Amino acid sequence: MQALLPMLAVWAAALWWGSLTTVGFWVVPMLFANLPSPAIAGNMAAHLFAAQTWVALACGLVLLLVARSNRSLTLANKARAALFFIVGGMLLALLSQWGVAPRIVAHDNLALWHSVGTALYVLEWLCAGMTFKKLLD
């Protein structure tokens, strides 16, 4: 079990960063390029971003549990070093999903809220990437 913990943490960080990369920078742009209307693409993108939020929260929770663990002190120290990025990324995901997404869906100042949502997503992506990097160092 002790050898499994370091692998689980690295896999969780990789899943978080990789899923953000895949959904935000590849899948959603493909939806808008290939679906018949922006409304259909936007609706599907909203569902994908909601699912991505749950992935982020699950991966972040695993990483927080590893940081709290004393089974692998080296890994726990690495996870603690990444704690700012783990918690920050999770908070950004929550803010995007429950603060920004409802405004985009309601078409409330769409250009502004899309810009805010994009900025939060990129910041979350950077947090996940820094978490992954710190676990690999």
C-alpha positions in Angstrom: 0.0 0.0 0.0 2.9 2.4 0.8 4.2 2.1 -2.8 0.7 2.7 -4.2 0.2 6.1 -2.5 2.9 7.9 -4.5 1.6 6.5 -7.7 -2.0 7.5 -6.8 -1.0 11.1 -6.2 0.9 11.4 -9.4 -1.9 9.8 -11.4 -4.5 12.1 -9.7 -2.4 15.2 -10.6 -1.9 13.9 -14.2 -5.6 13.1 -14.6 -6.5 16.6 -13.3 -4.1 18.5 -15.6 -4.6 16.1 -18.6 -8.4 16.3 -18.4 -8.3 20.1 -18.2 -6.1 20.2 -21.2 -8.2 17.8 -23.2 -11.6 19.3 -22.4 -10.7 23.0 -22.6 -8.1 23.1 -25.3 -9.2 20.3 -27.6 -12.8 18.9 -27.1 -14.7 22.2 -26.6 -13.1 24.0 -29.6 -14.0 20.9 -31.7 -17.6 21.1 -30.5 -17.9 24.7 -31.8 -16.1 23.8 -35.0 -18.2 20.8 -35.8 -21.7 21.0 -34.3 -24.5 22.6 -36.3 -25.0 25.6 -34.1 -23.2 27.5 -31.3 -26.2 27.0 -29.0 -25.8 23.2 -29.3 -22.1 23.4 -28.8 -22.4 25.7 -25.9 -24.9 23.4 -24.2 -22.6 20.4 -24.6 -19.6 22.5 -23.5 -21.5 23.4 -20.3 -22.0 19.7 -19.5 -18.4 18.9 -20.2 -17.2 21.7 -18.0 -19.5 20.6 -15.2 -18.1 17.1 -15.4 -14.6 18.6 -15.4 -15.4 20.3 -12.2 -16.1 17.0 -10.5 -12.9 15.5 -11.9 -11.0 18.5 -10.5 -12.6 18.1 -7.1 -12.0 14.4 -6.9 -8.4 14.7 -7.9 -7.9 17.6 -5.5 -9.4 15.6 -2.7 -7.1 12.6 -3.4 -4.1 15.0 -3.4 -5.2 16.6 -0.1 -5.5 13.2 1.5 -2.0 12.3 0.3 -0.7 15.6 1.7 -2.2 14.7 5.1 -0.8 11.2 5.0 2.4 10.2 6.8 2.9 6.9 5.0 5.2 8.4 2.4 6.9 11.4 4.0 8.7 12.3 0.7 5.4 12.3 -1.2 3.5 14.0 1.6 6.1 16.8 1.7 5.8 17.2 -2.1 2.1 17.4 -1.8 2.3 19.9 1.0 4.6 22.0 -1.2 1.9 21.9 -3.8 -0.9 22.7 -1.3 -1.4 26.2 -2.5 -1.9 25.0 -6.0 -4.2 22.1 -5.0 -6.5 24.3 -3.0 -6.3 27.2 -5.4 -7.2 25.0 -8.3 -10.1 23.4 -6.5 -11.4 26.9 -5.5 -11.1 28.1 -9.1 -13.1 25.1 -10.3 -15.8 25.8 -7.8 -15.9 29.5 -8.6 -16.1 28.7 -12.4 -18.9 26.2 -12.0 -21.1 27.9 -9.5 -20.2 31.5 -10.0 -19.4 32.1 -13.6 -21.2 29.2 -15.5 -24.7 30.2 -14.4 -24.1 33.7 -15.8 -22.9 32.4 -19.1 -25.9 30.0 -19.4 -28.2 33.0 -18.6 -26.5 35.1 -21.3 -25.8 37.7 -18.7 -23.1 40.0 -20.3 -21.8 37.0 -22.2 -18.5 38.5 -23.4 -17.5 39.5 -19.9 -18.4 36.2 -18.3 -16.8 34.1 -21.0 -13.6 36.1 -20.5 -13.8 35.6 -16.7 -14.5 31.9 -17.2 -11.6 31.5 -19.6 -9.2 33.2 -17.2 -10.4 31.1 -14.3 -10.0 27.9 -16.4 -6.5 28.8 -17.5 -5.5 29.6 -13.9 -6.9 26.3 -12.8 -5.0 24.6 -15.6 -1.8 26.3 -14.3 -2.5 25.2 -10.7 -3.0 21.6 -11.8 0.1 21.8 -13.9 2.2 23.2 -11.0 0.8 20.5 -8.7 1.8 17.8 -11.2 5.3 19.3 -11.6 5.9 19.6 -7.9 4.9 15.9 -7.4 7.4 14.9 -10.1 10.3 17.0 -8.7 
